[in-house]
Amino acid sequence: MADQITFDDFMKVDIRVGTVIQAEPFPEARKPAIKLWVDYGDEIGVKKSSAQITVHYDPEMLVGKKVMGVVNFPPRQIGPFMSEALVLGFYDAGDAIVLAVPDKDTPNGARLC
């Protein structure tokens, strides 16, 4: 189990819902990945992310999908791609990532609370 944090610590992590508007293979990445462009609504806009989700997802199936992501990390250079957000997921029994998604329709930009 991880160390305990305060509620204020939790609130520092800005987790929002967004819609994938573009997805492409990322063959230049060291580990298999997909480049994502996620629309997090008017306040945040579109952010790019590199996601190692190739076991369960193809780029074509991701466009239009709602995802959750951390939008207040600093940008990170991943090969030739600048990742601006961290799309969230969970490891399955085989250590492949399954995306964390809302189970009801949620507007882009809605914050996890």
Backbone as XML, in Angstrom:
<?xml version="1.0"?>
<chain id="A" units="angstrom">
  <residue number="1" name="MET">
    <atom name="N" x="0.838" y="-1.174" z="0.000"/>
    <atom name="CA" x="0.000" y="0.000" z="0.000"/>
    <atom name="C" x="0.893" y="1.252" z="0.000"/>
  </residue>
  <residue number="2" name="ALA">
    <atom name="N" x="0.469" y="2.257" z="-0.702"/>
    <atom name="CA" x="1.222" y="3.508" z="-0.792"/>
    <atom name="C" x="1.073" y="4.318" z="0.498"/>
  </residue>
  <residue number="3" name="ASP">
    <atom name="N" x="1.965" y="5.294" z="0.660"/>
    <atom name="CA" x="1.878" y="6.193" z="1.811"/>
    <atom name="C" x="0.562" y="6.950" z="1.791"/>
  </residue>
  <residue number="4" name="GLN">
    <atom name="N" x="0.052" y="7.271" z="2.969"/>
    <atom name="CA" x="-1.171" y="8.062" z="3.063"/>
    <atom name="C" x="-0.891" y="9.502" z="2.641"/>
  </residue>
  <residue number="5" name="ILE">
    <atom name="N" x="-1.904" y="10.111" z="2.034"/>
    <atom name="CA" x="-1.820" y="11.513" z="1.637"/>
    <atom name="C" x="-3.005" y="12.249" z="2.240"/>
  </residue>
  <residue number="6" name="THR">
    <atom name="N" x="-2.952" y="13.569" z="2.196"/>
    <atom name="CA" x="-4.071" y="14.370" z="2.673"/>
    <atom name="C" x="-5.019" y="14.648" z="1.509"/>
  </residue>
  <residue number="7" name="PHE">
    <atom name="N" x="-6.201" y="15.145" z="1.842"/>
    <atom name="CA" x="-7.146" y="15.533" z="0.799"/>
    <atom name="C" x="-6.555" y="16.644" z="-0.060"/>
  </residue>
  <residue number="8" name="ASP">
    <atom name="N" x="-5.816" y="17.567" z="0.575"/>
    <atom name="CA" x="-5.172" y="18.643" z="-0.187"/>
    <atom name="C" x="-4.171" y="18.083" z="-1.196"/>
  </residue>
  <residue number="9" name="ASP">
    <atom name="N" x="-3.443" y="17.013" z="-0.816"/>
    <atom name="CA" x="-2.527" y="16.357" z="-1.755"/>
    <atom name="C" x="-3.302" y="15.807" z="-2.952"/>
  </residue>
  <residue number="10" name="PHE">
    <atom name="N" x="-4.417" y="15.148" z="-2.687"/>
    <atom name="CA" x="-5.252" y="14.580" z="-3.747"/>
    <atom name="C" x="-5.747" y="15.671" z="-4.692"/>
  </residue>
  <residue number="11" name="MET">
    <atom name="N" x="-6.152" y="16.801" z="-4.140"/>
    <atom name="CA" x="-6.703" y="17.874" z="-4.964"/>
    <atom name="C" x="-5.652" y="18.525" z="-5.868"/>
  </residue>
  <residue number="12" name="LYS">
    <atom name="N" x="-4.385" y="18.313" z="-5.577"/>
    <atom name="CA" x="-3.325" y="18.848" z="-6.443"/>
    <atom name="C" x="-3.272" y="18.113" z="-7.779"/>
  </residue>
  <residue number="13" name="VAL">
    <atom name="N" x="-3.762" y="16.886" z="-7.815"/>
    <atom name="CA" x="-3.758" y="16.095" z="-9.047"/>
    <atom name="C" x="-5.048" y="16.405" z="-9.806"/>
  </residue>
  <residue number="14" name="ASP">
    <atom name="N" x="-4.915" y="17.038" z="-10.955"/>
    <atom name="CA" x="-6.066" y="17.471" z="-11.741"/>
    <atom name="C" x="-6.420" y="16.378" z="-12.762"/>
  </residue>
  <residue number="15" name="ILE">
    <atom name="N" x="-7.400" y="15.551" z="-12.411"/>
    <atom name="CA" x="-7.834" y="14.436" z="-13.261"/>
    <atom name="C" x="-9.139" y="14.847" z="-13.929"/>
  </residue>
  <residue number="16" name="ARG">
    <atom name="N" x="-9.144" y="14.805" z="-15.251"/>
    <atom name="CA" x="-10.304" y="15.243" z="-16.035"/>
    <atom name="C" x="-10.724" y="14.163" z="-17.032"/>
  </residue>
  <residue number="17" name="VAL">
    <atom name="N" x="-11.961" y="14.287" z="-17.474"/>
    <atom name="CA" x="-12.500" y="13.430" z="-18.528"/>
    <atom name="C" x="-12.313" y="14.143" z="-19.855"/>
  </residue>
  <residue number="18" name="GLY">
    <atom name="N" x="-11.933" y="13.372" z="-20.861"/>
    <atom name="CA" x="-11.813" y="13.930" z="-22.199"/>
    <atom name="C" x="-12.196" y="12.903" z="-23.242"/>
  </residue>
  <residue number="19" name="THR">
    <atom name="N" x="-12.323" y="13.362" z="-24.469"/>
    <atom name="CA" x="-12.657" y="12.497" z="-25.597"/>
    <atom name="C" x="-11.467" y="12.427" z="-26.541"/>
  </residue>
  <residue number="20" name="VAL">
    <atom name="N" x="-11.075" y="11.215" z="-26.909"/>
    <atom name="CA" x="-9.999" y="11.040" z="-27.879"/>
    <atom name="C" x="-10.504" y="11.525" z="-29.234"/>
  </residue>
  <residue number="21" name="ILE">
    <atom name="N" x="-9.808" y="12.516" z="-29.813"/>
    <atom name="CA" x="-10.227" y="13.041" z="-31.118"/>
    <atom name="C" x="-9.308" y="12.584" z="-32.245"/>
  </residue>
  <residue number="22" name="GLN">
    <atom name="N" x="-8.121" y="12.074" z="-31.873"/>
    <atom name="CA" x="-7.175" y="11.561" z="-32.869"/>
    <atom name="C" x="-6.284" y="10.538" z="-32.172"/>
  </residue>
  <residue number="23" name="ALA">
    <atom name="N" x="-5.951" y="9.482" z="-32.884"/>
    <atom name="CA" x="-5.056" y="8.448" z="-32.352"/>
    <atom name="C" x="-4.233" y="7.890" z="-33.503"/>
  </residue>
  <residue number="24" name="GLU">
    <atom name="N" x="-2.932" y="7.724" z="-33.242"/>
    <atom name="CA" x="-2.020" y="7.229" z="-34.270"/>
    <atom name="C" x="-1.033" y="6.244" z="-33.658"/>
  </residue>
  <residue number="25" name="PRO">
    <atom name="N" x="-0.564" y="5.291" z="-34.445"/>
    <atom name="CA" x="0.522" y="4.434" z="-33.965"/>
    <atom name="C" x="1.737" y="5.288" z="-33.625"/>
  </residue>
  <residue number="26" name="PHE">
    <atom name="N" x="2.561" y="4.798" z="-32.713"/>
    <atom name="CA" x="3.778" y="5.519" z="-32.308"/>
    <atom name="C" x="4.959" y="4.563" z="-32.438"/>
  </residue>
  <residue number="27" name="PRO">
    <atom name="N" x="5.347" y="4.251" z="-33.683"/>
    <atom name="CA" x="6.412" y="3.255" z="-33.896"/>
    <atom name="C" x="7.783" y="3.699" z="-33.380"/>
  </residue>
  <residue number="28" name="GLU">
    <atom name="N" x="8.003" y="5.009" z="-33.180"/>
    <atom name="CA" x="9.297" y="5.490" z="-32.705"/>
    <atom name="C" x="9.489" y="5.289" z="-31.197"/>
  </residue>
  <residue number="29" name="ALA">
    <atom name="N" x="8.415" y="4.994" z="-30.473"/>
    <atom name="CA" x="8.510" y="4.816" z="-29.020"/>
    <atom name="C" x="9.322" y="3.561" z="-28.695"/>
  </residue>
  <residue number="30" name="ARG">
    <atom name="N" x="10.040" y="3.601" z="-27.556"/>
    <atom name="CA" x="10.836" y="2.438" z="-27.136"/>
    <atom name="C" x="9.943" y="1.246" z="-26.813"/>
  </residue>
  <residue number="31" name="LYS">
    <atom name="N" x="8.824" y="1.493" z="-26.149"/>
    <atom name="CA" x="7.838" y="0.443" z="-25.854"/>
    <atom name="C" x="6.619" y="0.715" z="-26.723"/>
  </residue>
  <residue number="32" name="PRO">
    <atom name="N" x="5.914" y="-0.328" z="-27.162"/>
    <atom name="CA" x="4.747" y="-0.108" z="-28.021"/>
    <atom name="C" x="3.769" y="0.895" z="-27.396"/>
  </residue>
  <residue number="33" name="ALA">
    <atom name="N" x="3.378" y="1.893" z="-28.192"/>
    <atom name="CA" x="2.507" y="2.954" z="-27.687"/>
    <atom name="C" x="1.639" y="3.517" z="-28.805"/>
  </residue>
  <residue number="34" name="ILE">
    <atom name="N" x="0.666" y="4.303" z="-28.390"/>
    <atom name="CA" x="-0.235" y="5.005" z="-29.302"/>
    <atom name="C" x="-0.198" y="6.480" z="-28.934"/>
  </residue>
  <residue number="35" name="LYS">
    <atom name="N" x="-0.106" y="7.352" z="-29.958"/>
    <atom name="CA" x="-0.192" y="8.793" z="-29.737"/>
    <atom name="C" x="-1.667" y="9.173" z="-29.710"/>
  </residue>
  <residue number="36" name="LEU">
    <atom name="N" x="-2.055" y="9.920" z="-28.671"/>
    <atom name="CA" x="-3.444" y="10.344" z="-28.512"/>
    <atom name="C" x="-3.540" y="11.856" z="-28.456"/>
  </residue>
  <residue number="37" name="TRP">
    <atom name="N" x="-4.606" y="12.390" z="-29.016"/>
    <atom name="CA" x="-4.988" y="13.777" z="-28.845"/>
    <atom name="C" x="-6.345" y="13.731" z="-28.159"/>
  </residue>
  <residue number="38" name="VAL">
    <atom name="N" x="-6.417" y="14.308" z="-26.951"/>
    <atom name="CA" x="-7.625" y="14.206" z="-26.131"/>
    <atom name="C" x="-8.186" y="15.604" z="-25.888"/>
  </residue>
  <residue number="39" name="ASP">
    <atom name="N" x="-9.483" y="15.769" z="-26.181"/>
    <atom name="CA" x="-10.181" y="17.031" z="-25.949"/>
    <atom name="C" x="-10.712" y="17.044" z="-24.521"/>
  </residue>
  <residue number="40" name="TYR">
    <atom name="N" x="-10.111" y="17.895" z="-23.673"/>
    <atom name="CA" x="-10.523" y="18.013" z="-22.277"/>
    <atom name="C" x="-11.456" y="19.200" z="-22.049"/>
  </residue>
  <residue number="41" name="GLY">
    <atom name="N" x="-12.127" y="19.684" z="-23.071"/>
    <atom name="CA" x="-13.108" y="20.755" z="-22.920"/>
    <atom name="C" x="-12.513" y="22.136" z="-23.109"/>
  </residue>
  <residue number="42" name="ASP">
    <atom name="N" x="-13.390" y="23.140" z="-23.037"/>
    <atom name="CA" x="-13.010" y="24.520" z="-23.335"/>
    <atom name="C" x="-11.940" y="25.073" z="-22.397"/>
  </residue>
  <residue number="43" name="GLU">
    <atom name="N" x="-12.005" y="24.747" z="-21.115"/>
    <atom name="CA" x="-11.060" y="25.300" z="-20.143"/>
    <atom name="C" x="-9.630" y="24.813" z="-20.383"/>
  </residue>
  <residue number="44" name="ILE">
    <atom name="N" x="-9.474" y="23.547" z="-20.751"/>
    <atom name="CA" x="-8.148" y="22.936" z="-20.886"/>
    <atom name="C" x="-7.739" y="22.767" z="-22.339"/>
  </residue>
  <residue number="45" name="GLY">
    <atom name="N" x="-8.682" y="22.425" z="-23.183"/>
    <atom name="CA" x="-8.397" y="22.236" z="-24.600"/>
    <atom name="C" x="-7.905" y="20.836" z="-24.912"/>
  </residue>
  <residue number="46" name="VAL">
    <atom name="N" x="-7.233" y="20.707" z="-26.045"/>
    <atom name="CA" x="-6.718" y="19.414" z="-26.514"/>
    <atom name="C" x="-5.301" y="19.231" z="-25.997"/>
  </residue>
  <residue number="47" name="LYS">
    <atom name="N" x="-5.042" y="18.066" z="-25.430"/>
    <atom name="CA" x="-3.697" y="17.727" z="-24.949"/>
    <atom name="C" x="-3.269" y="16.413" z="-25.591"/>
  </residue>
  <residue number="48" name="LYS">
    <atom name="N" x="-1.959" y="16.309" z="-25.871"/>
    <atom name="CA" x="-1.397" y="15.099" z="-26.467"/>
    <atom name="C" x="-0.890" y="14.177" z="-25.369"/>
  </residue>
  <residue number="49" name="SER">
    <atom name="N" x="-0.948" y="12.872" z="-25.653"/>
    <atom name="CA" x="-0.457" y="11.889" z="-24.696"/>
    <atom name="C" x="0.064" y="10.667" z="-25.442"/>
  </residue>
  <residue number="50" name="SER">
    <atom name="N" x="1.128" y="10.084" z="-24.913"/>
    <atom name="CA" x="1.628" y="8.806" z="-25.408"/>
    <atom name="C" x="1.177" y="7.743" z="-24.417"/>
  </residue>
  <residue number="51" name="ALA">
    <atom name="N" x="0.494" y="6.723" z="-24.910"/>
    <atom name="CA" x="-0.063" y="5.708" z="-24.017"/>
    <atom name="C" x="0.361" y="4.308" z="-24.454"/>
  </residue>
  <residue number="52" name="GLN">
    <atom name="N" x="0.877" y="3.540" z="-23.507"/>
    <atom name="CA" x="1.310" y="2.165" z="-23.778"/>
    <atom name="C" x="0.114" y="1.224" z="-23.594"/>
  </residue>
  <residue number="53" name="ILE">
    <atom name="N" x="-0.806" y="1.304" z="-24.535"/>
    <atom name="CA" x="-2.087" y="0.582" z="-24.429"/>
    <atom name="C" x="-2.339" y="-0.310" z="-25.635"/>
  </residue>
  <residue number="54" name="THR">
    <atom name="N" x="-1.271" y="-0.727" z="-26.320"/>
    <atom name="CA" x="-1.419" y="-1.440" z="-27.595"/>
    <atom name="C" x="-1.919" y="-2.870" z="-27.464"/>
  </residue>
  <residue number="55" name="VAL">
    <atom name="N" x="-1.891" y="-3.453" z="-26.284"/>
    <atom name="CA" x="-2.380" y="-4.833" z="-26.132"/>
    <atom name="C" x="-3.898" y="-4.889" z="-26.321"/>
  </residue>
  <residue number="56" name="HIS">
    <atom name="N" x="-4.611" y="-3.939" z="-25.729"/>
    <atom name="CA" x="-6.075" y="-3.966" z="-25.771"/>
    <atom name="C" x="-6.706" y="-2.984" z="-26.757"/>
  </residue>
  <residue number="57" name="TYR">
    <atom name="N" x="-5.913" y="-2.052" z="-27.299"/>
    <atom name="CA" x="-6.494" y="-0.984" z="-28.117"/>
    <atom name="C" x="-5.715" y="-0.776" z="-29.402"/>
  </residue>
  <residue number="58" name="ASP">
    <atom name="N" x="-6.457" y="-0.442" z="-30.463"/>
    <atom name="CA" x="-5.901" y="0.002" z="-31.736"/>
    <atom name="C" x="-6.285" y="1.469" z="-31.904"/>
  </residue>
  <residue number="59" name="PRO">
    <atom name="N" x="-5.480" y="2.252" z="-32.623"/>
    <atom name="CA" x="-5.821" y="3.667" z="-32.785"/>
    <atom name="C" x="-7.247" y="3.910" z="-33.298"/>
  </residue>
  <residue number="60" name="GLU">
    <atom name="N" x="-7.682" y="3.101" z="-34.249"/>
    <atom name="CA" x="-9.007" y="3.314" z="-34.848"/>
    <atom name="C" x="-10.131" y="3.174" z="-33.828"/>
  </residue>
  <residue number="61" name="MET">
    <atom name="N" x="-9.981" y="2.289" z="-32.857"/>
    <atom name="CA" x="-11.055" y="2.053" z="-31.888"/>
    <atom name="C" x="-11.076" y="3.109" z="-30.784"/>
  </residue>
  <residue number="62" name="LEU">
    <atom name="N" x="-10.047" y="3.949" z="-30.695"/>
    <atom name="CA" x="-9.955" y="4.924" z="-29.615"/>
    <atom name="C" x="-10.622" y="6.258" z="-29.923"/>
  </residue>
  <residue number="63" name="VAL">
    <atom name="N" x="-10.730" y="6.615" z="-31.202"/>
    <atom name="CA" x="-11.334" y="7.898" z="-31.566"/>
    <atom name="C" x="-12.799" y="7.897" z="-31.124"/>
  </residue>
  <residue number="64" name="GLY">
    <atom name="N" x="-13.165" y="8.923" z="-30.355"/>
    <atom name="CA" x="-14.519" y="9.042" z="-29.819"/>
    <atom name="C" x="-14.665" y="8.464" z="-28.419"/>
  </residue>
  <residue number="65" name="LYS">
    <atom name="N" x="-13.641" y="7.771" z="-27.924"/>
    <atom name="CA" x="-13.706" y="7.137" z="-26.606"/>
    <atom name="C" x="-13.433" y="8.161" z="-25.512"/>
  </residue>
  <residue number="66" name="LYS">
    <atom name="N" x="-14.205" y="8.099" z="-24.431"/>
    <atom name="CA" x="-13.968" y="8.923" z="-23.241"/>
    <atom name="C" x="-12.856" y="8.281" z="-22.426"/>
  </residue>
  <residue number="67" name="VAL">
    <atom name="N" x="-11.919" y="9.106" z="-21.945"/>
    <atom name="CA" x="-10.813" y="8.635" z="-21.114"/>
    <atom name="C" x="-10.640" y="9.605" z="-19.949"/>
  </residue>
  <residue number="68" name="MET">
    <atom name="N" x="-9.880" y="9.173" z="-18.961"/>
    <atom name="CA" x="-9.532" y="10.031" z="-17.837"/>
    <atom name="C" x="-8.038" y="10.300" z="-17.903"/>
  </residue>
  <residue number="69" name="GLY">
    <atom name="N" x="-7.648" y="11.528" z="-17.567"/>
    <atom name="CA" x="-6.233" y="11.854" z="-17.618"/>
    <atom name="C" x="-5.836" y="12.917" z="-16.622"/>
  </residue>
  <residue number="70" name="VAL">
    <atom name="N" x="-4.567" y="12.877" z="-16.222"/>
    <atom name="CA" x="-3.984" y="13.926" z="-15.387"/>
    <atom name="C" x="-3.528" y="15.028" z="-16.341"/>
  </residue>
  <residue number="71" name="VAL">
    <atom name="N" x="-4.067" y="16.227" z="-16.148"/>
    <atom name="CA" x="-3.798" y="17.313" z="-17.096"/>
    <atom name="C" x="-2.845" y="18.371" z="-16.550"/>
  </residue>
  <residue number="72" name="ASN">
    <atom name="N" x="-2.351" y="18.207" z="-15.312"/>
    <atom name="CA" x="-1.469" y="19.239" z="-14.764"/>
    <atom name="C" x="-0.045" y="18.745" z="-14.505"/>
  </residue>
  <residue number="73" name="PHE">
    <atom name="N" x="0.387" y="17.713" z="-15.232"/>
    <atom name="CA" x="1.800" y="17.338" z="-15.237"/>
    <atom name="C" x="2.534" y="18.246" z="-16.228"/>
  </residue>
  <residue number="74" name="PRO">
    <atom name="N" x="3.823" y="18.501" z="-16.011"/>
    <atom name="CA" x="4.571" y="19.250" z="-17.028"/>
    <atom name="C" x="4.718" y="18.385" z="-18.284"/>
  </residue>
  <residue number="75" name="PRO">
    <atom name="N" x="4.816" y="19.014" z="-19.461"/>
    <atom name="CA" x="5.022" y="18.238" z="-20.695"/>
    <atom name="C" x="6.284" y="17.389" z="-20.594"/>
  </residue>
  <residue number="76" name="ARG">
    <atom name="N" x="6.255" y="16.247" z="-21.289"/>
    <atom name="CA" x="7.386" y="15.322" z="-21.253"/>
    <atom name="C" x="7.695" y="14.864" z="-22.675"/>
  </residue>
  <residue number="77" name="GLN">
    <atom name="N" x="8.942" y="14.991" z="-23.056"/>
    <atom name="CA" x="9.381" y="14.577" z="-24.389"/>
    <atom name="C" x="9.526" y="13.059" z="-24.410"/>
  </residue>
  <residue number="78" name="ILE">
    <atom name="N" x="8.818" y="12.407" z="-25.319"/>
    <atom name="CA" x="8.914" y="10.960" z="-25.496"/>
    <atom name="C" x="9.310" y="10.733" z="-26.950"/>
  </residue>
  <residue number="79" name="GLY">
    <atom name="N" x="10.587" y="10.520" z="-27.174"/>
    <atom name="CA" x="11.083" y="10.436" z="-28.548"/>
    <atom name="C" x="10.787" y="11.751" z="-29.261"/>
  </residue>
  <residue number="80" name="PRO">
    <atom name="N" x="10.213" y="11.681" z="-30.459"/>
    <atom name="CA" x="9.913" y="12.904" z="-31.199"/>
    <atom name="C" x="8.570" y="13.544" z="-30.814"/>
  </residue>
  <residue number="81" name="PHE">
    <atom name="N" x="7.915" y="13.021" z="-29.776"/>
    <atom name="CA" x="6.557" y="13.429" z="-29.415"/>
    <atom name="C" x="6.548" y="14.086" z="-28.038"/>
  </residue>
  <residue number="82" name="MET">
    <atom name="N" x="5.858" y="15.211" z="-27.909"/>
    <atom name="CA" x="5.727" y="15.894" z="-26.620"/>
    <atom name="C" x="4.396" y="15.486" z="-25.984"/>
  </residue>
  <residue number="83" name="SER">
    <atom name="N" x="4.475" y="14.735" z="-24.891"/>
    <atom name="CA" x="3.284" y="14.298" z="-24.165"/>
    <atom name="C" x="2.915" y="15.368" z="-23.146"/>
  </residue>
  <residue number="84" name="GLU">
    <atom name="N" x="1.644" y="15.787" z="-23.144"/>
    <atom name="CA" x="1.186" y="16.894" z="-22.307"/>
    <atom name="C" x="0.235" y="16.466" z="-21.194"/>
  </residue>
  <residue number="85" name="ALA">
    <atom name="N" x="-0.190" y="15.230" z="-21.197"/>
    <atom name="CA" x="-1.126" y="14.716" z="-20.190"/>
    <atom name="C" x="-0.854" y="13.228" z="-20.004"/>
  </residue>
  <residue number="86" name="LEU">
    <atom name="N" x="-1.292" y="12.698" z="-18.876"/>
    <atom name="CA" x="-1.128" y="11.270" z="-18.597"/>
    <atom name="C" x="-2.501" y="10.609" z="-18.609"/>
  </residue>
  <residue number="87" name="VAL">
    <atom name="N" x="-2.774" y="9.817" z="-19.637"/>
    <atom name="CA" x="-4.026" y="9.067" z="-19.707"/>
    <atom name="C" x="-3.933" y="7.921" z="-18.694"/>
  </residue>
  <residue number="88" name="LEU">
    <atom name="N" x="-4.987" y="7.721" z="-17.919"/>
    <atom name="CA" x="-4.960" y="6.784" z="-16.803"/>
    <atom name="C" x="-5.509" y="5.413" z="-17.160"/>
  </residue>
  <residue number="89" name="GLY">
    <atom name="N" x="-4.963" y="4.396" z="-16.509"/>
    <atom name="CA" x="-5.423" y="3.031" z="-16.706"/>
    <atom name="C" x="-4.990" y="2.152" z="-15.555"/>
  </residue>
  <residue number="90" name="PHE">
    <atom name="N" x="-5.356" y="0.893" z="-15.658"/>
    <atom name="CA" x="-5.031" y="-0.114" z="-14.647"/>
    <atom name="C" x="-4.368" y="-1.290" z="-15.337"/>
  </residue>
  <residue number="91" name="TYR">
    <atom name="N" x="-3.440" y="-1.956" z="-14.627"/>
    <atom name="CA" x="-2.855" y="-3.176" z="-15.161"/>
    <atom name="C" x="-3.857" y="-4.314" z="-15.010"/>
  </residue>
  <residue number="92" name="ASP">
    <atom name="N" x="-3.994" y="-5.116" z="-16.073"/>
    <atom name="CA" x="-4.820" y="-6.318" z="-15.975"/>
    <atom name="C" x="-3.949" y="-7.464" z="-15.449"/>
  </residue>
  <residue number="93" name="ALA">
    <atom name="N" x="-4.491" y="-8.666" z="-15.408"/>
    <atom name="CA" x="-3.761" y="-9.816" z="-14.860"/>
    <atom name="C" x="-2.495" y="-10.131" z="-15.651"/>
  </residue>
  <residue number="94" name="GLY">
    <atom name="N" x="-2.426" y="-9.719" z="-16.916"/>
    <atom name="CA" x="-1.251" y="-9.967" z="-17.742"/>
    <atom name="C" x="-0.323" y="-8.767" z="-17.852"/>
  </residue>
  <residue number="95" name="ASP">
    <atom name="N" x="-0.500" y="-7.775" z="-17.008"/>
    <atom name="CA" x="0.308" y="-6.550" z="-16.986"/>
    <atom name="C" x="0.126" y="-5.668" z="-18.214"/>
  </residue>
  <residue number="96" name="ALA">
    <atom name="N" x="-0.999" y="-5.798" z="-18.901"/>
    <atom name="CA" x="-1.348" y="-4.880" z="-19.985"/>
    <atom name="C" x="-2.281" y="-3.809" z="-19.403"/>
  </residue>
  <residue number="97" name="ILE">
    <atom name="N" x="-2.256" y="-2.631" z="-19.978"/>
    <atom name="CA" x="-3.035" y="-1.520" z="-19.433"/>
    <atom name="C" x="-4.438" y="-1.485" z="-20.022"/>
  </residue>
  <residue number="98" name="VAL">
    <atom name="N" x="-5.417" y="-1.346" z="-19.119"/>
    <atom name="CA" x="-6.826" y="-1.156" z="-19.460"/>
    <atom name="C" x="-7.166" y="0.279" z="-19.068"/>
  </residue>
  <residue number="99" name="LEU">
    <atom name="N" x="-7.737" y="1.039" z="-19.979"/>
    <atom name="CA" x="-8.017" y="2.443" z="-19.720"/>
    <atom name="C" x="-9.045" y="2.638" z="-18.602"/>
  </residue>
  <residue number="100" name="ALA">
    <atom name="N" x="-8.837" y="3.691" z="-17.806"/>
    <atom name="CA" x="-9.822" y="4.132" z="-16.809"/>
    <atom name="C" x="-10.800" y="5.053" z="-17.533"/>
  </residue>
  <residue number="101" name="VAL">
    <atom name="N" x="-12.067" y="4.692" z="-17.521"/>
    <atom name="CA" x="-13.083" y="5.465" z="-18.241"/>
    <atom name="C" x="-14.308" y="5.673" z="-17.352"/>
  </residue>
  <residue number="102" name="PRO">
    <atom name="N" x="-15.040" y="6.776" z="-17.555"/>
    <atom name="CA" x="-16.286" y="6.952" z="-16.808"/>
    <atom name="C" x="-17.332" y="5.968" z="-17.321"/>
  </residue>
  <residue number="103" name="ASP">
    <atom name="N" x="-18.208" y="5.500" z="-16.436"/>
    <atom name="CA" x="-19.202" y="4.516" z="-16.880"/>
    <atom name="C" x="-20.525" y="5.160" z="-17.317"/>
  </residue>
  <residue number="104" name="LYS">
    <atom name="N" x="-20.629" y="6.478" z="-17.233"/>
    <atom name="CA" x="-21.791" y="7.226" z="-17.733"/>
    <atom name="C" x="-21.275" y="8.379" z="-18.570"/>
  </residue>
  <residue number="105" name="ASP">
    <atom name="N" x="-22.155" y="8.955" z="-19.400"/>
    <atom name="CA" x="-21.758" y="10.093" z="-20.228"/>
    <atom name="C" x="-21.364" y="11.249" z="-19.329"/>
  </residue>
  <residue number="106" name="THR">
    <atom name="N" x="-20.176" y="11.771" z="-19.539"/>
    <atom name="CA" x="-19.623" y="12.830" z="-18.724"/>
    <atom name="C" x="-19.057" y="13.897" z="-19.655"/>
  </residue>
  <residue number="107" name="PRO">
    <atom name="N" x="-19.301" y="15.184" z="-19.390"/>
    <atom name="CA" x="-18.806" y="16.219" z="-20.314"/>
    <atom name="C" x="-17.278" y="16.336" z="-20.270"/>
  </residue>
  <residue number="108" name="ASN">
    <atom name="N" x="-16.697" y="16.640" z="-21.420"/>
    <atom name="CA" x="-15.261" y="16.878" z="-21.477"/>
    <atom name="C" x="-14.885" y="17.968" z="-20.480"/>
  </residue>
  <residue number="109" name="GLY">
    <atom name="N" x="-13.821" y="17.712" z="-19.735"/>
    <atom name="CA" x="-13.345" y="18.676" z="-18.763"/>
    <atom name="C" x="-13.858" y="18.444" z="-17.349"/>
  </residue>
  <residue number="110" name="ALA">
    <atom name="N" x="-14.829" y="17.530" z="-17.177"/>
    <atom name="CA" x="-15.329" y="17.244" z="-15.823"/>
    <atom name="C" x="-14.168" y="16.742" z="-14.982"/>
  </residue>
  <residue number="111" name="ARG">
    <atom name="N" x="-14.088" y="17.241" z="-13.737"/>
    <atom name="CA" x="-12.976" y="16.902" z="-12.856"/>
    <atom name="C" x="-13.361" y="15.770" z="-11.915"/>
  </residue>
  <residue number="112" name="LEU">
    <atom name="N" x="-12.418" y="14.854" z="-11.697"/>
    <atom name="CA" x="-12.600" y="13.798" z="-10.722"/>
    <atom name="C" x="-12.673" y="14.436" z="-9.347"/>
  </residue>
  <residue number="113" name="CYS">
    <atom name="N" x="-13.661" y="14.013" z="-8.565"/>
    <atom name="CA" x="-13.811" y="14.584" z="-7.228"/>
    <atom name="C" x="-13.990" y="13.493" z="-6.192"/>
  </residue>
</chain>
